Each structure stands twice: as C-alpha cells, then as structure tokens.
C-alpha cells in the first residue's frame, strides 16, 4: 500500500530587502521538500503547479523566525476534521482514502503508465527500489520456492507478484478492497499468462482484505513495506510485535526515518496542505524500531536506505535474537 500524507511543497526562502536596504539582495534559495516513503499524496496532487510556484516564507534564513512560522500551522486540527468526516480515526481515514481518490492516484504511480508527472515518476522509482532491496534481502538466503511469505499491506501487488514468480507461497493483504482487487487482477494477468510454458508454474498469491491487526497464522517471512507510516510510535511498537509473532524466521520492515532534517521538512509541508485529503504521516526513529524488535526477542540483521528526491525509506531485516 502507498503511504500518504499532507506533506511537502517547494519552499523558497528569500531575504527580506527591508531588513537592510543598504546591502545588495542575496539570491533566494529553494528547498525541495522531500516526502517520506510514499507520503507524497499532496505533492502528487499539487505537482502540476510545483514547477512554477514557490512560497516566500521567511527573510534572512532565521531559524527562530522559521520556528515561528511553523507554529502557525495546525495540522492536528485538519487531521481531526478528516477523521470526523469518515467517522473514525487513522485506520478509517486510511481505508477511505485508499478505496477512493488515493487508490486512483497510487494505482497510476505503482503502474507503468506514462501518464505521470515527474514527482509521481520519482516516487515510482523510489518505491521500486524499496521492493528490489526487499527482494534481494529475501533471496540472499537462497531459493524462495516453497517459502511462505506474508505481504502485509500489499497495495497493487508490486512485491507479492515477483515473490510468486520466484516460487514463494504468498498471502497478500491490504486494508483497501480496491487495492486488493487491483493486485488480484495484475497477478492473474502476469502469473496465469503463459502458465503452461513455465515449469513449475507459479502459485497464485492469496489476496485478502485485512488490516494488519487482523492478520494471523505463521509464515517463514513477514514483509511490511511502507505501512508503519500510518502508526504513531506508541501503536507501532504493538504492530511490530504483532508482525514478529507471525514470522518464524524473518521480518522485513520499511518506514520513514525520523531525523531532525526529515521532521523539519514534514512540519514545513504541513503549512501547505494540498487540495485533496490525505492520511497522517508518522516518522519513526530507527532506534525506536530497533527497541520495539528487541522487546519481543528480535534483532536487526540487515539495513538499507532508499532515497530519491521525493521519497525516502529505511529498510530493515530482523531475525530472532
């Protein structure tokens, strides 16, 4: 599943000429705000105006003044309004979004259509890199034939389908019925076509409409890409513990890393929400994710960082300690 939030737009910081009229004006400089890990819903929706639009926010580059500007934002109020409109909290907002406007937007980003702008294309590249890195981690241990994998938050099947091609037995789930239907459609098109010519034939993934909390069973490996962004750390700890309880051998997670720089960009982005509604975005410190794993007896064995201009993700592979 894609993970989206009311995040970033380019912000131009231009010196205020009235501060010191005797000195020549310095050139303005623009920060291209970088949305984390598929959290670019509003960037995507605003993309047609991104190239020609900058916002003069502050003069002189003062950190104190920047903090004052940020304090004017009220993203929490906007988020509460979103939740009230769908009659629930984060989960209901996510479900509503990815069954409607979000589905159409992210289906295009995850697909191969040329009908994407440069921001959407950049996010597509970033997500593809995350999937490639996850597949490499999975295949480093050898063949995946017969290995059971739970793809938790499967989106349109960008990981589940290649896993099936490698012979894995895949359960793929998503909170969005629209995403699951699209994943099923794409899997049938890719895996059943020429089935008689492939030996042995790939096993079709089993697709289910489920949230993470509803997942059960035991799997050799559990993979959860780009989903933790919907969970604040207090809830992410419990979700990491739940996913680990489903895995026998490996757990692979991706999340938007929380650093001072990325957190600042997120806060700036919340000053300029896009015209369409989106979901909340929660960044996670790698140390917090590692601590949550250690609490349930797991340790991180491999780490990777995926970054493009409009996408970034931390990928970790955990095993029983």
C-alpha positions in Angstrom: 0.0 0.0 0.0 1.1 3.5 -0.6 1.5 5.8 2.4 0.5 9.3 2.0 0.2 12.5 4.0 -0.3 16.2 3.7 3.3 16.9 3.2 5.7 18.8 1.1 5.9 21.5 -1.5 8.9 23.6 -2.5 9.5 26.4 -0.1 11.6 29.4 -1.2 13.5 31.3 1.5 14.0 34.8 0.2 15.9 37.5 2.2 13.7 40.4 3.2 15.0 43.6 1.5 13.6 45.8 4.2 15.9 44.3 6.8 19.0 46.0 5.5 18.3 48.2 2.4 22.0 49.2 2.2 23.2 45.8 1.3 22.6 44.1 -2.1 20.0 41.4 -2.2 21.2 37.9 -2.0 19.7 35.3 -4.3 16.8 33.3 -2.9 17.3 29.6 -2.5 14.7 26.8 -2.7 14.5 23.7 -0.6 12.7 20.9 -2.5 10.9 19.3 0.4 11.3 15.5 0.3 8.3 13.5 1.3 9.0 10.3 3.2 8.2 6.9 1.9 5.2 7.2 -0.3 4.0 10.1 1.9 3.7 12.4 -1.1 -0.1 12.4 -1.7 -0.4 16.1 -1.6 2.8 16.6 -3.5 1.4 14.4 -6.2 -1.9 16.2 -6.3 -0.1 19.6 -6.3 2.5 18.5 -8.9 1.1 20.4 -11.9 1.9 23.7 -10.0 5.1 22.7 -8.4 7.5 23.9 -11.0 6.2 27.4 -11.2 5.2 28.0 -7.6 7.4 28.9 -4.7 6.3 30.4 -1.4 8.3 33.2 0.2 8.2 32.1 3.9 10.8 34.0 5.8 13.5 36.6 5.4 17.2 36.1 6.4 17.0 32.4 7.0 16.5 32.9 10.7 15.8 29.6 12.5 13.8 31.4 15.1 11.6 33.0 12.6 11.2 29.7 10.8 10.0 28.2 14.1 7.5 31.0 14.5 6.1 30.3 11.0 5.8 26.6 11.7 4.0 27.3 14.9 1.2 28.9 12.9 0.3 25.5 11.3 -2.5 23.5 12.8 -2.2 20.1 11.1 -3.8 18.3 14.0 -7.0 20.2 13.6 -7.0 19.3 9.9 -6.4 15.7 10.7 -9.2 15.6 13.2 -11.6 17.0 10.6 -10.5 14.2 8.2 -11.3 11.6 10.9 -14.6 13.1 11.7 -15.7 13.1 8.1 -15.2 9.4 7.8 -16.4 8.6 11.3 -13.3 7.2 12.9 -9.5 7.5 13.5 -6.4 6.9 11.5 -7.5 3.5 10.3 -10.8 4.7 8.9 -9.1 7.7 7.2 -6.6 5.3 5.5 -9.3 2.9 4.4 -11.4 5.6 3.0 -8.5 7.3 1.2 -7.1 4.1 -0.5 -10.5 3.0 -1.6 -11.2 6.3 -3.4 -9.0 9.1 -4.5 -5.9 7.6 -3.1 -6.4 4.3 -5.0 -6.6 6.1 -8.4 -3.5 8.2 -7.6 -1.3 5.4 -6.3 -2.5 2.8 -8.9 -1.1 5.2 -11.5 2.2 5.7 -9.5 2.7 2.0 -9.0 1.8 1.1 -12.5 3.7 1.5 -15.8 1.5 4.2 -17.4 3.3 7.2 -19.0 0.5 9.4 -17.6 2.6 10.6 -14.6 4.3 13.8 -13.8 7.9 14.0 -12.7 7.1 13.9 -9.0 5.0 10.7 -9.4 7.7 9.2 -11.6 10.3 9.9 -8.9 8.1 8.3 -6.2 7.6 5.3 -8.5 11.3 4.9 -8.8 11.8 5.1 -5.1 9.1 2.6 -4.3 10.6 0.2 -6.9 14.0 0.5 -5.3 12.5 -0.5 -1.9 10.8 -3.5 -3.5 14.1 -4.5 -5.2 16.0 -4.2 -1.9 13.4 -6.3 -0.1 13.6 -9.0 -2.7 17.4 -9.0 -2.5 17.2 -9.5 1.2 14.7 -12.3 0.8 16.8 -14.1 -1.9 20.1 -13.7 -0.2 19.2 -16.9 1.8 18.7 -18.9 -1.3 15.7 -20.0 -3.4 12.2 -18.8 -2.3 10.5 -21.8 -3.8 8.0 -23.1 -1.2 8.8 -20.4 1.3 5.7 -18.9 2.9 5.6 -15.1 2.9 3.0 -12.7 4.3 3.0 -9.5 2.4 1.3 -7.2 4.9 0.0 -4.1 3.1 0.4 -5.4 -0.4 -1.0 -2.5 -2.3 -1.3 -3.3 -6.0 0.9 -6.4 -5.7 4.3 -4.9 -6.5 6.0 -7.3 -4.1 3.6 -10.2 -4.0 3.7 -10.8 -7.7 7.5 -11.0 -8.0 7.6 -13.2 -4.9 5.2 -15.6 -6.6 7.3 -15.7 -9.7 10.2 -16.8 -7.5 8.1 -19.7 -6.2 7.1 -18.3 -2.8 3.7 -19.1 -1.4 2.3 -15.7 -0.7 -0.5 -14.4 1.4 -1.0 -10.7 0.4 -3.4 -8.4 2.4 -4.4 -4.8 2.4 -6.9 -2.6 4.2 -8.1 -1.3 0.8 -10.5 -3.6 -1.1 -9.8 -1.5 -4.2 -6.0 -2.2 -3.9 -6.6 -5.9 -3.3 -8.8 -6.2 -6.4 -6.2 -4.5 -8.5 -3.4 -6.7 -7.1 -5.5 -9.8 -7.9 -6.1 -8.5 -11.4 -2.5 -7.8 -12.1 -1.4 -11.1 -10.6 -3.8 -13.1 -12.9 -2.5 -11.1 -15.9 1.2 -11.7 -15.1 1.2 -15.2 -13.5 -1.5 -17.0 -15.4 -0.4 -15.8 -18.8 1.9 -18.5 -20.3 1.4 -20.7 -17.2 1.7 -23.9 -19.3 5.1 -22.8 -20.6 6.5 -22.3 -17.1 7.7 -25.3 -15.1 6.9 -25.4 -12.3 4.1 -22.9 -12.6 4.0 -20.1 -10.0 1.4 -20.3 -7.3 -1.1 -17.5 -7.3 -0.9 -15.4 -4.2 -3.9 -15.5 -1.9 -5.2 -12.0 -1.6 -7.3 -10.8 1.3 -8.8 -7.5 2.5 -7.5 -7.2 6.0 -5.9 -4.6 8.3 -2.6 -5.5 10.0 -4.3 -6.1 13.3 -6.5 -8.9 11.8 -3.6 -10.9 10.3 -3.0 -14.3 11.8 -1.2 -17.5 11.1 2.5 -18.4 10.8 4.9 -17.6 7.9 8.5 -18.2 7.2 8.8 -14.5 6.4 6.6 -11.5 7.0 7.2 -8.3 4.9 5.5 -5.0 5.7 6.6 -2.2 3.3 5.5 1.4 3.7 2.8 0.8 6.2 4.2 1.9 9.6 3.9 5.5 8.4 0.2 5.2 9.5 1.1 4.3 13.1 2.4 6.6 15.8 5.3 5.1 17.7 3.1 4.1 20.6 1.0 1.9 18.3 3.9 1.0 16.0 5.5 -0.9 18.9 2.5 -3.1 19.3 2.2 -3.6 15.5 5.8 -4.6 15.2 5.3 -7.1 18.0 2.3 -8.5 16.2 4.1 -8.9 12.9 7.0 -10.5 14.6 4.6 -13.0 16.2 3.5 -14.1 12.7 7.1 -14.7 11.4 9.1 -17.8 12.0 12.4 -16.7 10.5 12.5 -13.2 9.2 10.6 -9.9 9.4 11.3 -7.1 6.8 10.0 -3.6 7.6 10.3 -0.3 5.8 9.5 3.0 7.5 10.1 6.8 7.1 13.1 7.5 9.3 12.7 10.3 11.8 15.6 12.7 11.8 15.8 16.4 12.6 16.0 17.2 8.9 13.1 15.0 7.7 11.0 16.0 10.6 11.5 19.7 9.8 10.6 19.1 6.2 7.4 17.3 7.3 6.4 20.3 9.5 7.1 22.7 6.7 5.0 20.6 4.4 2.1 20.7 6.8 1.9 24.5 6.3 0.9 24.0 2.7 -1.6 21.0 2.5 -2.6 20.0 -0.9 -6.2 20.4 -2.2 -7.0 16.7 -1.7 -7.4 14.9 1.6 -4.6 12.6 2.7 -3.7 10.4 5.6 -1.5 11.2 8.6 2.2 10.5 8.3 4.3 9.3 11.2 8.1 9.2 11.1 10.0 6.7 13.2 13.4 6.8 14.7 15.4 3.8 13.8 16.4 3.4 17.4 12.7 3.2 18.4 12.0 0.5 15.8 15.0 -1.5 16.9 14.0 -1.2 20.5 10.5 -2.5 19.7 12.0 -5.5 17.9 14.4 -6.2 20.9 11.4 -6.2 23.3 10.0 -9.2 21.5 13.3 -11.1 21.1 14.3 -10.0 17.6 17.4 -8.2 16.3 18.2 -6.3 13.1 20.5 -8.2 10.8 20.5 -6.0 7.7 19.7 -2.4 6.9 19.3 -0.3 3.8 18.3 3.3 3.0 16.4 4.2 -0.2 16.3 7.8 -1.2 15.2 9.8 -4.2 14.2 13.5 -4.5 10.6 12.8 -3.3 10.9 9.5 -1.5 12.9 8.0 1.3 12.7 4.8 3.3 14.6 2.9 5.8 14.5 -0.9 5.3 15.5 -3.4 7.9 15.6 -7.2 8.1 15.1 -8.7 11.6 15.6 -12.2 12.8 15.1 -13.9 16.1 17.8 -13.0 18.6 
